[in-house]
Amino acid sequence: MSSPNYSEILVQLSTNLQNTLNTFGPSSPQYQAVLQTLRDCIREMERQTVSTDPEMLNFAMQLLNIH
């Protein structure tokens, strides 16, 4: 089984986060769901520290700062 492509996932989450923020606002269930998905993705990346690119993890953490 291959590991997920976190770069692609983070780009998609970034786009979704920005779209839900602009469309529904930061307190909406849609935005909160995407934000939670991002947090879950970061946790998974941290669990797989051996194969995680530090720049990718930094990018993911910067996305959380948008909130």
Backbone as CSV, one residue per row, in Angstrom:
resi,resn,N_x,N_y,N_z,CA_x,CA_y,CA_z,C_x,C_y,C_z
1,MET,0.842,-1.182,0.000,0.000,0.000,0.000,0.887,1.244,0.000
2,SER,0.627,2.164,-0.906,1.432,3.376,-0.979,0.911,4.421,-0.001
3,SER,1.809,5.280,0.437,1.412,6.335,1.364,0.720,7.455,0.599
4,PRO,-0.145,8.185,1.282,-0.869,9.278,0.626,0.086,10.363,0.128
5,ASN,-0.304,11.046,-0.914,0.465,12.172,-1.424,0.007,13.412,-0.655
6,TYR,0.713,13.711,0.423,0.307,14.811,1.282,0.402,16.155,0.583
7,SER,1.290,16.305,-0.360,1.381,17.572,-1.090,0.067,17.864,-1.801
8,GLU,-0.462,16.876,-2.499,-1.732,17.060,-3.204,-2.877,17.283,-2.228
9,ILE,-2.886,16.522,-1.144,-3.946,16.661,-0.146,-3.932,18.063,0.451
10,LEU,-2.750,18.575,0.772,-2.651,19.908,1.371,-3.081,21.004,0.403
11,VAL,-2.752,20.853,-0.863,-3.196,21.838,-1.861,-4.718,21.831,-1.946
12,GLN,-5.309,20.640,-1.964,-6.774,20.543,-2.016,-7.411,21.128,-0.764
13,LEU,-6.842,20.807,0.395,-7.390,21.342,1.639,-7.251,22.858,1.697
14,SER,-6.144,23.370,1.211,-5.950,24.819,1.184,-7.021,25.498,0.339
15,THR,-7.259,24.938,-0.838,-8.282,25.483,-1.727,-9.658,25.398,-1.079
16,ASN,-9.969,24.225,-0.511,-11.271,24.042,0.133,-11.439,24.962,1.331
17,LEU,-10.386,25.137,2.097,-10.448,26.008,3.263,-10.736,27.449,2.840
18,GLN,-10.042,27.918,1.825,-10.261,29.286,1.352,-11.659,29.449,0.767
19,ASN,-12.110,28.462,-0.006,-13.447,28.534,-0.604,-14.548,28.534,0.450
20,THR,-14.439,27.656,1.444,-15.481,27.625,2.477,-15.436,28.873,3.348
21,LEU,-14.250,29.405,3.573,-14.138,30.648,4.331,-14.833,31.782,3.590
22,ASN,-14.547,31.895,2.294,-15.148,32.973,1.501,-16.653,32.790,1.316
23,THR,-17.105,31.567,1.175,-18.514,31.299,0.884,-19.379,31.266,2.134
24,PHE,-18.901,30.576,3.170,-19.751,30.329,4.333,-19.308,31.053,5.601
25,GLY,-18.046,31.451,5.666,-17.539,32.133,6.849,-16.875,31.185,7.831
26,PRO,-16.080,31.751,8.753,-15.266,30.935,9.647,-16.051,30.144,10.693
27,SER,-17.262,30.530,10.992,-18.021,29.800,12.017,-18.962,28.765,11.409
28,SER,-18.930,28.620,10.099,-19.836,27.682,9.434,-19.404,26.235,9.671
29,PRO,-20.358,25.318,9.648,-20.018,23.896,9.778,-19.136,23.418,8.624
30,GLN,-19.316,23.984,7.448,-18.513,23.583,6.289,-17.044,23.938,6.505
31,TYR,-16.801,25.150,6.943,-15.429,25.597,7.193,-14.806,24.785,8.319
32,GLN,-15.557,24.580,9.384,-15.048,23.824,10.522,-14.713,22.385,10.129
33,ALA,-15.508,21.793,9.232,-15.245,20.429,8.775,-13.940,20.360,7.984
34,VAL,-13.705,21.336,7.103,-12.453,21.344,6.338,-11.277,21.595,7.272
35,LEU,-11.447,22.482,8.219,-10.392,22.767,9.193,-10.058,21.515,10.008
36,GLN,-11.079,20.774,10.410,-10.839,19.537,11.159,-10.121,18.509,10.282
37,THR,-10.473,18.438,9.018,-9.799,17.525,8.095,-8.326,17.898,7.984
38,LEU,-8.032,19.195,7.922,-6.646,19.654,7.877,-5.907,19.248,9.148
39,ARG,-6.534,19.436,10.298,-5.899,19.039,11.561,-5.621,17.537,11.580
40,ASP,-6.585,16.751,11.121,-6.402,15.297,11.070,-5.248,14.919,10.137
41,CYS,-5.161,15.612,9.022,-4.085,15.358,8.064,-2.729,15.668,8.694
42,ILE,-2.637,16.767,9.413,-1.382,17.134,10.073,-1.008,16.097,11.119
43,ARG,-1.990,15.628,11.889,-1.708,14.584,12.879,-1.163,13.329,12.200
44,GLU,-1.771,12.955,11.081,-1.313,11.775,10.352,0.099,11.980,9.818
45,MET,0.385,13.179,9.335,1.726,13.484,8.850,2.738,13.387,9.987
46,GLU,2.366,13.864,11.160,3.265,13.805,12.308,3.533,12.367,12.728
47,ARG,2.527,11.501,12.609,2.710,10.092,12.952,3.687,9.419,12.000
48,GLN,3.762,9.910,10.788,4.634,9.333,9.779,5.862,10.219,9.575
49,THR,6.480,10.604,10.667,7.590,11.559,10.625,8.740,11.116,9.732
50,VAL,8.950,9.834,9.592,10.070,9.356,8.788,9.917,9.792,7.337
51,SER,8.703,9.743,6.798,8.512,10.041,5.383,7.932,11.431,5.119
52,THR,7.808,12.248,6.145,7.203,13.564,5.973,8.253,14.613,5.646
53,ASP,8.001,15.359,4.607,8.860,16.455,4.205,8.630,17.626,5.164
54,PRO,9.665,18.140,5.815,9.493,19.251,6.760,8.842,20.483,6.126
55,GLU,9.132,20.762,4.866,8.520,21.914,4.209,7.017,21.716,4.052
56,MET,6.615,20.484,3.758,5.197,20.192,3.602,4.470,20.351,4.940
57,LEU,5.083,19.871,6.010,4.495,20.014,7.332,4.411,21.487,7.720
58,ASN,5.418,22.262,7.392,5.403,23.699,7.657,4.263,24.372,6.905
59,PHE,4.055,23.992,5.645,2.961,24.537,4.853,1.614,24.228,5.510
60,ALA,1.462,22.996,5.973,0.216,22.599,6.627,-0.020,23.420,7.887
61,MET,1.022,23.641,8.649,0.882,24.430,9.867,0.544,25.889,9.542
62,GLN,1.078,26.418,8.441,0.753,27.782,8.035,-0.727,27.892,7.671
63,LEU,-1.289,26.839,7.083,-2.709,26.852,6.764,-3.553,27.007,8.024
64,LEU,-3.122,26.395,9.101,-3.855,26.533,10.360,-3.807,27.973,10.875
65,ASN,-2.752,28.692,10.550,-2.645,30.081,10.974,-3.639,30.981,10.253
66,ILE,-4.174,30.525,9.131,-5.215,31.300,8.429,-6.428,31.454,9.317
67,HIS,-6.707,30.417,10.086,-7.910,30.368,10.919,-7.890,31.447,11.952
